[in-house]
């Protein structure tokens, strides 16, 4: 994920749909609701990758983890693109 500060960091994908995703980061994550971020996902085995402009819809801090709900901006993932990433 690329933050508004242009910092790139690894997050764990928790859930994904055609219109958004939930990611989790161990520790603190410097984002707030309505921030614009870039969601990037890669399948290192197949070489498939996507990069989608996203908006932060919610942030939940629980214990040592930060969960972030993302809404994809002006795009949706096609079932074919999702399959390419996760197969």
C-alpha positions as CSV (number, residue, x, y, z in Angstrom):
1,X,0.0,0.0,0.0
2,X,1.2,3.5,-0.8
3,X,0.2,6.1,1.9
4,X,-0.6,9.8,1.3
5,X,2.9,10.6,2.4
6,X,4.1,8.4,-0.6
7,X,5.6,5.9,1.8
8,X,5.2,2.3,0.5
9,X,4.6,-0.5,3.1
10,X,3.5,-4.0,3.3
11,X,0.1,-4.9,4.6
12,X,-1.7,-8.2,4.8
13,X,-4.8,-8.6,2.7
14,X,-7.7,-9.7,4.9
15,X,-10.6,-9.5,2.5
16,X,-11.2,-8.3,-1.1
17,X,-14.2,-7.7,-3.4
18,X,-14.8,-6.1,-6.7
19,X,-15.2,-2.7,-5.0
20,X,-12.8,-2.7,-2.1
21,X,-10.6,-4.5,0.4
22,X,-9.7,-4.8,4.0
23,X,-6.0,-4.8,4.9
24,X,-4.3,-5.3,8.3
25,X,-0.9,-4.0,9.4
26,X,0.9,-5.1,12.6
27,X,1.4,-2.0,14.7
28,X,0.6,1.5,13.8
29,X,-0.6,2.7,10.4
30,X,-0.6,6.4,9.6
31,X,-3.9,6.8,7.7
32,X,-7.2,8.4,8.5
33,X,-10.7,8.1,7.0
34,X,-11.0,9.7,3.6
35,X,-7.2,9.5,2.9
36,X,-6.3,8.6,-0.7
37,X,-4.0,5.6,-0.9
38,X,-2.8,3.2,-3.6
39,X,-3.7,-0.4,-3.1
40,X,-1.2,-2.7,-4.7
41,X,-1.4,-6.5,-4.9
42,X,1.1,-9.0,-6.4
43,X,1.1,-12.7,-7.0
44,X,4.8,-13.4,-6.9
45,X,4.4,-16.9,-8.3
46,X,2.5,-15.8,-11.5
47,X,3.9,-12.3,-11.8
48,X,0.4,-10.8,-11.8
49,X,0.0,-7.3,-10.2
50,X,-2.6,-4.6,-9.8
51,X,-2.5,-1.1,-8.6
52,X,-5.7,0.7,-7.7
53,X,-6.4,4.2,-6.4
54,X,-8.4,3.8,-3.2
55,X,-10.1,5.8,-0.4
56,X,-9.8,4.9,3.3
57,X,-13.3,4.3,4.5
58,X,-12.6,3.2,8.1
59,X,-9.6,2.5,10.5
60,X,-9.8,0.2,13.5
61,X,-7.0,-0.2,16.0
62,X,-7.1,-3.4,18.0
63,X,-4.3,-4.5,20.2
64,X,-1.2,-4.6,18.1
65,X,-3.0,-4.5,14.7
66,X,-4.5,-1.7,12.6
67,X,-7.3,-2.7,10.2
68,X,-8.2,-0.5,7.3
69,X,-11.2,-0.6,5.0
70,X,-10.6,0.6,1.5
71,X,-13.0,1.6,-1.3
72,X,-11.6,1.4,-4.8
73,X,-11.9,4.7,-6.7
74,X,-13.5,4.7,-10.2
75,X,-12.8,1.0,-10.8
76,X,-13.8,-2.4,-9.9
77,X,-11.9,-5.6,-10.0
78,X,-13.2,-8.0,-12.5
79,X,-13.5,-11.7,-11.5
80,X,-10.8,-12.5,-14.1
81,X,-8.4,-10.0,-12.4
82,X,-9.1,-11.4,-9.0
83,X,-8.6,-15.0,-10.2
84,X,-5.3,-14.0,-11.8
85,X,-4.1,-12.6,-8.5
86,X,-5.2,-15.5,-6.3
87,X,-4.7,-18.6,-8.4
